[in-house]
């Protein structure tokens, strides 16, 4: 069999087809065979050459959708915003990325798998926390956040609380308890002098919970 001269195109095609099927049929209802049958002649072998499983495809989709519209890189170019305002804008931009939100929702059930959970936690600390640390340092320097001495630790803590502690498959809770966690986080960050959760972000978080409950 001739070597594929354009592996990046094959990977992109697999991701595009998978995203379309996941959004149309749902992640659980989509099989690897469904994906292969929509690849326009590519074989199951081509799929498994690039991805070990459907779970790996979903993980790659999450990364791609994030980095294709990286909110941290976008706010870096914003002029006239304080560090705190940039952090808020990052959160709002993530709410606006509907495809990423859908993929993230699909991924929640996979976090019961210890290996996938470990990979997720590692990515949060290696990929997201450094971006946040940079913005926290900027906010401290411009005075929009005060009385914070350890921005690196704050960034690590923030990602755990916002992106991990509120995931029901990791910390089981009812919808009411999850809503309570959101209000608690707002109170916590406000009391720390980090008022990142304004009314728009609070309502966006509550809407996500309602959407999650329908899944």
Secondary structure by P-SEA (a helix, b strand, c coil): ccccccaaaaaaaaaaaaaaaaaacccccccaaaaaaacccccaaaaaaccccaaaaaaaaaaaaaaaccccccccccccccaaaaaaaaaaaaaaaaaaaaaaaaaccccccaaaaaaaaaaaaaccaaaaaaaaaaaaaaccccccccaaaaaaaaaaaaccccccccccccaaaaaaaaaaaaaaaaaaccccccaaaaaaaaaaaaaaaac
